[in-house]
């Protein structure tokens, strides 16, 4: 198996997608911010000092997905047609589960945009709650679904 972001001499390069078909593409990524139950209570009660934690994190994730090509050196700038983030408090974790769905019609996929959206949303949750708990953990960042393009559909187990 060869890695597409390296040329024959092993130098990093941006993949040429000009010969790829334009298709509908979607990617879904997930992750979680694990915290103490008392910290999660600040989120669910709306009493976090910095305000609406989930609303601000949702906007941060959307903004991040749109800026992925500025953050990840070899990503193509893409015309994203949809970014949706779901941030769900989960008492069993305890913490916040984050899912991002990103869509485009283009020549390359949006897995990196979905991963970036979840990452920045999780970092925003941490930032907004760090005064209450510095020991929070960001966990489980992964692509759970990718569809479209030559390689077809991938679903995580």
DRENZA-215292 format. One record per residue: chain; x, y, z negated of N, C-alpha, C in turn; residue number from 0. Coordinates in steps of 0.001 Angstrom, whole numbers. Atoms other than C-alpha are relative to their C-alpha. Layout:
REM residues N
  unit    neast   nnorth      nup   caeast  canorth     caup    ceast   cnorth      cup  pos
     A        X        Y        Z        X        Y        Z        X        Y        Z  NUM
...
//
This chain:
REM residues 157
  unit    neast   nnorth      nup   caeast  canorth     caup    ceast   cnorth      cup  pos
     A      841    -1182        0        0        0        0      885     1245        0    0
     A     -765    -1243      -32     1363     3410      926     -818     1130     -612    1
     A      658    -1160      590      573     6648     -846     -101     1091     1060    2
     A      249     -925    -1111     -970     9189     1507      611     1378     -199    3
     A     -542    -1334      241      517    12278     -151     1525       68      130    4
     A    -1437        4     -247     4085    11281      774      254     -353     1455    5
     A     -338      313    -1389     5627    11311     4243      992    -1165       43    6
     A     -897     1152     -175     7980     8642     5656     1303      147     -769    7
     A    -1239     -244      755    10929    10268     3861     -250      145    -1502    8
     A      320      -86     1418     9118    10326      507     -273     1402     -508    9
     A      289    -1381      401     8411    14080      492    -1513      203     -122   10
     A     1416     -298      189     5093    15327     -815     -501      880     1134   11
     A      614     -824    -1038     2763    16753     1823    -1511      -72     -121   12
     A     1458       -9      -38     -868    17663     2337     -435     -928     1128   13
     A      463      978     -974    -2681    14846     4150     -728      712     1139   14
     A      681     -546    -1169    -3803    15699     7685    -1334     -729      151   15
     A     1328      606     -106    -7565    15088     7749     -709      413     1287   16
     A      645     -541    -1197    -8211    16674    11153     -644    -1071      874   17
     A      600     1073     -798    -8990    13293    12767    -1093     -765     -743   18
     A     1037      685      772   -11352    12180     9994    -1379      517      388   19
     A     1381     -376     -311   -15081    12198    10615     -568      884    -1108   20
     A      748     -821      962   -17239    14826     8941    -1177     -845     -473   21
     A     1085      803      565   -19536    12887     6599     -458      607    -1317   22
     A      480     -385     1321   -21666    13476     3537      820     -771    -1022   23
     A     -838      620     1016   -19542    12791      481     -481      409    -1379   24
     A      379     -273     1385   -20257    12569    -3225     1001     -675     -921   25
     A     -814      623     1047   -18202    11898    -6326     -627      338    -1346   26
     A      476     -180     1370   -19254    11449    -9932     1135     -376     -927   27
     A    -1039      266      994   -16783    11687   -12800     -603      158    -1387   28
     A      492      -99     1374   -17224    11341   -16534     1163      115     -960   29
     A     -951      -93     1092   -15426    11993   -19783     -778      350    -1256   30
     A      667     -312     1261   -16174    12775   -23411      937      773     -917   31
     A     -728     -663     1074   -15110    15019   -26247     -496     -633    -1292   32
     A      333      693     1249   -15036    13011   -29465      324      928    -1163   33
     A     -148     -921     1125   -15509    14961   -32691     -704     -571    -1224   34
     A      718      400     1212   -16742    14644   -36253    -1489      332      152   35
     A     1451     -239      -32   -20499    14486   -36782     -336     1426     -420   36
     A      260    -1367      468   -20331    17826   -38617      264     1025     1113   37
     A     -302     -897    -1114   -18773    19473   -35564    -1083     -113     1060   38
     A     1084      193     -960   -21377    17952   -33253    -1269      714     -462   39
     A     1178     -688      530   -24049    19393   -35552       25     1494      337   40
     A     -107    -1405     -407   -22740    22888   -34723     -492      185     1436   41
     A      430      -48    -1401   -23388    22128   -31050    -1511     -154       87   42
     A     1427      299     -131   -26862    20657   -31486     -890     1014     -709   43
     A      792    -1006      715   -28028    23314   -33944      150     1389      606   44
     A     -235    -1304     -625   -26660    26169   -31831      682      989     -918   45
     A     -619     -903      977   -24622    27559   -34732     1521      113      158   46
     A    -1441     -163     -229   -21119    27368   -33222      309     1493       92   47
     A     -336    -1428       78   -19338    30692   -33791       96      673     1363   48
     A     -183     -606    -1321   -18616    31224   -30086    -1254      -61      867   49
     A     1255      -22     -758   -22226    30619   -28976     -389    -1336      605   50
     A      568     1157     -694   -23855    28196   -26528     1112     -860      610   51
     A    -1138      826     -402   -21141    25554   -26272     -276     -731     1315   52
     A      279      811    -1180   -22827    23340   -23681     -248      862     1238   53
     A      252     -896    -1130   -24001    26222   -21483     1274      598      561   54
     A    -1264     -582     -447   -20596    27858   -21355      878    -1076      647   55
     A     -810     1093     -558   -18861    24503   -20743     -530     -427     1367   56
     A      595      344    -1297   -21307    23723   -17904      467      997     1068   57
     A     -446    -1023     -955   -20469    27024   -16184     1498     -120      284   58
     A    -1450      157     -188   -16737    26483   -16731      299    -1169      932   59
     A     -204     1167     -866   -16957    23050   -15098     -365      292     1440   60
     A      411     -370    -1359   -18828    24423   -12085     1061      895      638   61
     A    -1023     -910     -520   -16302    27225   -11674     1292     -752      315   62
     A    -1236      760     -201   -13406    24772   -11996      -79     -856     1255   63
     A      143      829    -1198   -14762    22441    -9308      255      830     1249   64
     A     -170     -886    -1158   -14822    25393    -6903     1447      464      172   65
     A    -1401     -467      -45   -11163    26206    -7725     1013    -1144       25   66
     A     -888     1164       72    -9716    22685    -7554     1214      137      911   67
     A    -1130     -126     -929    -7565    23408    -4477     1034     1009     -486   68
     A     -950     -950      578    -5987    26289    -6423      796     -621    -1150   69
     A     -616      615     1174    -5082    23977    -9309      817    -1248      318   70
     A     -655     1255     -351    -4064    20679    -7697      724      237     1330   71
     A     -775     -482    -1144    -1247    21367    -5198     -360     -572     1369   72
     A      212      597    -1322    -2169    18931    -2405    -1466     -214      351   73
     A     1438       95     -309    -5981    19208    -2521     -367      978     1106   74
     A      523     -869    -1048    -7787    20612      478    -1087      903     -585   75
     A     1154     -822      383   -10090    23598      -85    -1225     -524      748   76
     A     1177      634     -592   -13570    22204      541    -1244      866     -152   77
     A     1284     -691      134   -16997    23665     1212     -950     -836     -863   78
     A      830      773      927   -18702    22255    -1866    -1456      426      173   79
     A     1416     -306     -173   -22444    22006    -1381     -807     -159    -1290   80
     A      693      166     1287   -23367    20972    -4941     1005     -367    -1077   81
     A     -717      404     1208   -21819    20831    -8382    -1042      -13    -1113   82
     A      926      103     1124   -23940    19579   -11271      726     -628    -1169   83
     A     -608      550     1212   -22750    19005   -14819    -1075     -320    -1017   84
     A      878      402     1092   -24572    17121   -17527      872     -134    -1236   85
     A     -709       83     1276   -23313    17670   -21067    -1014     -458    -1036   86
     A      982      600      892   -25105    15418   -23519      610     -295    -1365   87
     A     -434      369     1346   -24602    15370   -27282     -321    -1471     -258   88
     A      178     1416      280   -24187    11774   -28452      430     -263    -1437   89
     A     -274      225     1418   -24457    11069   -32177      766    -1297     -228   90
     A     -698     1276      156   -23142     7518   -31676     1497      122      275   91
     A    -1410     -155     -335   -19827     8810   -30295      825      378    -1229   92
     A      789    -1196     -257   -20017    11305   -32093      784      966      896   93
     A     -623     -963     -882   -19371    13991   -29509     -896      370     1153   94
     A      723     -453    -1184   -20368    15267   -26102      476     -809     1191   95
     A     -302      721    -1242   -20524    13098   -22992     -208      967     1159   96
     A       31     -938    -1120   -19830    14988   -19765       31     -786     1309   97
     A       45      603    -1335   -20770    13929   -16230      -86     1118     1018   98
     A       31     -970    -1099   -20074    15914   -13065     -289     -729     1301   99
     A      302      496    -1340   -21566    15263    -9637      337     1105      983  100
     A     -418     -983     -996   -19990    17024    -6662     -301     -566     1382  101
     A      330      396    -1373   -21168    16915    -3032      627      965      997  102
     A     -442     -810    -1127   -19811    18147      268     -342     -738     1282  103
     A        1      608    -1323   -20101    17497     3961     1324      427      609  104
     A    -1329     -371     -448   -16557    17339     5186      829    -1192      413  105
     A     -935     1005     -485   -13481    15368     6175      806     -669    -1106  106
     A     -683      647     1118   -12217    14445     2723     -914       52    -1223  107
     A      888      173     1141   -13744    13452     -601      140     1046    -1085  108
     A       73     -985     1083   -14549    15395    -3752      253     -616    -1377  109
     A     -320      613     1292   -13196    13074    -6445      769      962     -897  110
     A     -799     -914      810   -10665    15654    -7591     -847     1155     -538  111
     A      885    -1069      462   -13356    18329    -7808     -868     -476    -1163  112
     A      808      541     1098   -15523    16078    -9994      850     -189    -1260  113
     A     -899      175     1145   -12562    15188   -12239      387     1341     -616  114
     A     -361    -1330      497   -11563    18845   -12514    -1164      620     -753  115
     A     1185     -541      668   -15117    19843   -13422     -148     -583    -1409  116
     A      119      642     1319   -15252    17300   -16267     1130      453     -914  117
     A    -1161     -395      810   -11746    18202   -17459     -168     1391     -584  118
     A      111    -1381      470   -12385    21929   -17677    -1222      171     -909  119
     A     1144      -46      911   -15834    21448   -19224      406     -539    -1373  120
     A     -460      579     1273   -14219    19227   -21890      951      948     -727  121
     A     -917     -964      615   -11442    21752   -22495     -758     1195     -565  122
     A      812    -1119      483   -14074    24465   -22872     -733     -378    -1283  123
     A      626      471     1245   -15971    22398   -25465     1027       62    -1125  124
     A    -1057      -33     1014   -12676    21989   -27332      287     1439     -425  125
     A     -321    -1399      300   -11894    25712   -27091    -1072      638     -871  126
     A     1088     -651      728   -15294    26733   -28381     -194     -555    -1408  127
     A      197      635     1305   -15169    24333   -31339     1281     -180     -810  128
     A    -1271      279      675   -11481    24294   -32280      123      660    -1374  129
     A      -37     -623     1330   -12038    26664   -35213     -613     -928    -1049  130
     A      654      933      922   -14246    23967   -36757      765    -1320     -121  131
     A     -696     1297       24   -12130    20945   -35793     1095      -35     1061  132
     A    -1122       75     -936    -8694    20735   -34237      318    -1440      417  133
     A     -312     1401     -277    -8648    16917   -34218     -896     -634     1067  134
     A      835      552    -1071   -11203    16521   -31397      893     -653     1052  135
     A     -734      704    -1055   -10142    14156   -28591     -803       37     1291  136
     A      618      100    -1325   -10859    14283   -24877      363    -1378      528  137
     A     -226     1399     -350   -11297    10717   -23648     -789     -419     1232  138
     A      781      713    -1007   -12415     8498   -20814     -180      705     1331  139
     A      128     -707    -1275   -11834    10820   -17861      214     -986     1137  140
     A     -116      931    -1127   -12521     8779   -14716    -1058      280     1051  141
     A      984      -27    -1073   -14291     8602   -11388     -879    -1234     -170  142
     A      919     1137      123   -17394     6413   -11696     -718     -314     1302  143
     A      621      225    -1299   -18736     6842    -8163      667      885     1032  144
     A     -497     -740    -1162   -17326     7904    -4807     -680     -623     1191  145
     A      650      539    -1188   -19236     7580    -1553      216      940     1171  146
     A     -188     -757    -1225   -18744     8692     2025     1401     -154      530  147
     A    -1318       87     -615   -15888     8681     4456      360    -1411      398  148
     A     -480     1265     -548   -13844     5868     5931       78    -1116    -1042  149
     A     -164     1053     1024   -13211     4061     2647    -1324     -424     -629  150
     A     1320      436      453   -16942     3902     1873     -279      268    -1464  151
     A      512     -185     1358   -18433     3428    -1567      897     -684    -1035  152
     A     -688      562     1165   -16635     2877    -4873     -880      275    -1207  153
     A      689     -157     1278   -18429     2291    -8161      814     -670    -1084  154
     A     -730      575     1127   -16659     1772   -11465     -829    -1103     -643  155
     A      692     1098      702   -17482    -1365   -13392     -616      493    -1286  156
//
